């Protein structure tokens, strides 16, 4: 399979730019939350979260010489920071979508080079995808609710219970039997 990337539903190979290299870390960097207290050894750890995930692309302009600058201009429009968030999909990972913003300088390599580097940042570091996991959660009620994931990263469900009757409900218990 030829490496390619789709930016906002346009394959870059279709406009004259081939994907040479992709730098996509397995996990984003983590942000650590700690406090150092005076007159104590060590520090207090308040946990960590994931920060933004960076994506680096190296493209090769395949357009003929007469169209070279038109291809560069089209790439500049696609990755323009004022556009806001863009969606990337890689040919070797179909159905997995990376939402990112432009983060750097759209720069050509050395003089006469046809290589261009694009730096992007995912503020929400997790891709979304077409994967759907469906589970029936409530079965002893007049109603059955189906919970469906939106991608490949597990998330806690939000469940809202409302008593629409006048009877007070006692000894009510919710148990989460779903495990990762």
N, C-alpha and C positions, 0 to 999 in steps of 0.2 A: 504494500500500500504506500502510495506516495504521500509524504507528509504535507498537510495543508491545514489551514485554519479559516474558519468562517467568522467574519466580523459583521454583526448585525445582518445575518442571512446572506452575506456576499462572500463567496470563496475567494481568497486573495489570489489564487492561481488564475481565476477568471479575469482579473484586471491586470495581470502581468507581474505578479510577485509570488515567488515560491518561498515556502517556509524551510529555512536551513536548520534552525536550531530553536528549541523551546526550553526555557529555564523555568520550571514550575516545581517549587519545593514540595515535598511530600506533605509536610505540615508547615503552617506559618510560624513565625517567631512567637515566643510567648512573652507576655508582660507580667513581671513579678511584682507583687504588692507586699512590701515588708516595711517594718518600722524598727529603727535602732533607738533604744531607750538609753538615756544617760546612766552611767554607772552600772550597766549590765553587760554581760558578755553575750555575744551573738546578736540576734535580731528576732523579732516576732514575724512569723510568716502568716500573711493573710490570704495566701493562695495565689493563683495565677490564672490568666485568661490568654486566649490567642489574640494576637494583634492582626494587622492587615497582612495579606499574603501578596507577595510581588510575583509578577509574571514577566519574563523577558523573552522577546521574540527577535530572532535574526532573520531578516528577509533578504531575498536576492531578486533584484529587478530583472525580469526576463523580457520586458518590452523591447522592441527594436529602438535604435538610437533616436529616431524621430519622435517616438512616443514616450521616451524615458521621463522627461519632465512632466508630461501629463499624468503618468502613473504616480510619480512622486506627489503631485498636487492632489490626486485622488486619495492617496494614503494619508496625506496631511489632513484632508477633510474627514476621513474615517476616524482618525485618532485625535481629532481636535478636542482639547480639554474642555472647551465650552459646550460640547455636545453632552457632557455628563457621562453617565454610565453606558458602557457598550457591552454587548454580549458576544462571547467567544465560544466556538465549538471546534474541537480538533477532530480531524478526519479519523484518527485512530481511537477516539473516544466518543463515538456518536451518541447523542442523547444526553450528554453531560455538558451543562452550560456554565461558563464562568462569567460573572458580571464584574467588570472592572472599569476603572477610570484611568485616563492617561496620566503618567507620572514620570516625567523626565524630558529628554530632548530627542526629537526625531532626527537622528544624525546619521549621515552617510559615513562609511569607513574612510579610508585614505582617499586622496584625490584620485579620481577616475574609477573608484570602486563602485560596484553595483550592490554592495551589501548595505543594509540599513538596519539599525537597532531600534526596537520599540520597547519602552519600559512601561508597564502597567501595574496597577495596585488594586487588589480586591479588598474593599473596606469590610465587607462580610466575607470572611475567608473560605466559606464553604460553597462548592458548586451546587447547582440544582440539577435535577435530571428527570428523565421520564419514568424512572423506576417507581412503581406503585406497589405498595404492600397493603393489602386489605385484610382487616380483622373484624369480626363481629365481637363487640365488647359487652353489650347488654342484651340478655336473652330472656330474663324473667320480668318482663314489663310489657305493657301493651304496645310498646314501641321498641324497634331494634335499630341501633345506631351502628353505622359502619365507619371506622376510623381508617383514613387513608394517608399514607406518607406522601410528601411532595418531592422527596429526593432520597439521597442515600445516607444522610446523617440523621440519626435518631433524635427525636425531640419529645419533650414531655407534652402530653395532650392537655388541653384546657377543657375541663368539664364543668358545666354550670347546672346546678340542680335547683329547681324552683318548685315549691309546693303551691299548686294552684287550687287546692281544696281548703276546707275549713278545719279539717281534722289535723291535730298535732301529731307528727310522726315521731315515735320514740324508738330508741335502740337501732338507729340507722347506721350502717357501716359500709364504707367503700374500701375495697381491696384491689390494689393494682397487681395483677398476676402476670403482667407483661414484663419479661426480662430481656435484657440485651444479649 
